[in-house]
Amino acid sequence: MAFKKMFGTGAKKFFFGAGIGAVASMVLSRVAPQWANHPIAKAGEAALSYSMGGFEAAIGTAATLLIGAPRGSQALDNVMTESL
């Protein structure tokens, strides 16, 4: 009940989309790990959340993808470590 009062409809859809995107990513990596980081799969996650919650949900899914993306030197360090 407190969740209904604390957030508006747009914020609830945003968080719903973030959750749907995370669950879809987890299921896809379990079922077909070769497709987990493919751009078509990421677009499919956004389309799934859009179909369930609208534009705000798709933005929530995109936000989780951007937050979880590797950054700068960390990605380079991973490549250097794996190539040794």
JONORSUL-V687359 format. One record per residue. N is the residue number from 1. RES is the residue in one small letter. PHI is phi as a letter, one per 30 degrees, with the letter a starting at -180 (* if undefined). OMEGA is omega in degrees with one decimal (* if undefined). Layout:
# JONORSUL-V687359
n=N res=RES phi=PHI omega=OMEGA
n=N res=RES phi=PHI omega=OMEGA
This chain:
# JONORSUL-V687359
n=1 res=m phi=* omega=179.7
n=2 res=a phi=d omega=179.2
n=3 res=f phi=d omega=178.9
n=4 res=k phi=d omega=-177.9
n=5 res=k phi=d omega=-173.5
n=6 res=m phi=d omega=-175.9
n=7 res=f phi=c omega=175.3
n=8 res=g phi=d omega=-178.3
n=9 res=t phi=d omega=-179.7
n=10 res=g phi=d omega=179.3
n=11 res=a phi=d omega=178.3
n=12 res=k phi=d omega=177.6
n=13 res=k phi=d omega=177.8
n=14 res=f phi=d omega=-179.5
n=15 res=f phi=d omega=175.9
n=16 res=f phi=d omega=178.6
n=17 res=g phi=d omega=177.3
n=18 res=a phi=d omega=178.5
n=19 res=g phi=d omega=179.1
n=20 res=i phi=d omega=178.5
n=21 res=g phi=d omega=179.3
n=22 res=a phi=d omega=179.6
n=23 res=v phi=d omega=179.0
n=24 res=a phi=d omega=177.9
n=25 res=s phi=d omega=179.8
n=26 res=m phi=d omega=179.8
n=27 res=v phi=d omega=179.8
n=28 res=l phi=d omega=179.0
n=29 res=s phi=d omega=178.0
n=30 res=r phi=d omega=-175.4
n=31 res=v phi=d omega=-177.4
n=32 res=a phi=b omega=-175.0
n=33 res=p phi=d omega=179.5
n=34 res=q phi=d omega=179.8
n=35 res=w phi=c omega=-171.2
n=36 res=a phi=d omega=-177.6
n=37 res=n phi=c omega=-179.9
n=38 res=h phi=d omega=-179.1
n=39 res=p phi=e omega=178.4
n=40 res=i phi=d omega=177.8
n=41 res=a phi=d omega=178.5
n=42 res=k phi=d omega=176.7
n=43 res=a phi=d omega=176.7
n=44 res=g phi=d omega=176.7
n=45 res=e phi=d omega=178.4
n=46 res=a phi=d omega=178.4
n=47 res=a phi=d omega=177.6
n=48 res=l phi=d omega=-179.6
n=49 res=s phi=d omega=176.4
n=50 res=y phi=d omega=-179.0
n=51 res=s phi=d omega=-179.6
n=52 res=m phi=c omega=-173.4
n=53 res=g phi=b omega=178.2
n=54 res=g phi=i omega=-174.8
n=55 res=f phi=d omega=-179.4
n=56 res=e phi=d omega=178.8
n=57 res=a phi=d omega=177.5
n=58 res=a phi=d omega=176.1
n=59 res=i phi=d omega=177.0
n=60 res=g phi=d omega=177.0
n=61 res=t phi=d omega=178.6
n=62 res=a phi=d omega=179.2
n=63 res=a phi=d omega=178.7
n=64 res=t phi=d omega=177.3
n=65 res=l phi=d omega=-179.4
n=66 res=l phi=d omega=179.9
n=67 res=i phi=d omega=-177.7
n=68 res=g phi=d omega=-177.8
n=69 res=a phi=d omega=176.7
n=70 res=p phi=d omega=-176.4
n=71 res=r phi=c omega=169.6
n=72 res=g phi=g omega=-171.1
n=73 res=s phi=d omega=179.2
n=74 res=q phi=d omega=179.2
n=75 res=a phi=d omega=178.6
n=76 res=l phi=d omega=177.7
n=77 res=d phi=d omega=178.7
n=78 res=n phi=d omega=179.7
n=79 res=v phi=d omega=179.7
n=80 res=m phi=d omega=-179.0
n=81 res=t phi=d omega=-178.2
n=82 res=e phi=d omega=-178.2
n=83 res=s phi=d omega=-179.4
n=84 res=l phi=d omega=*
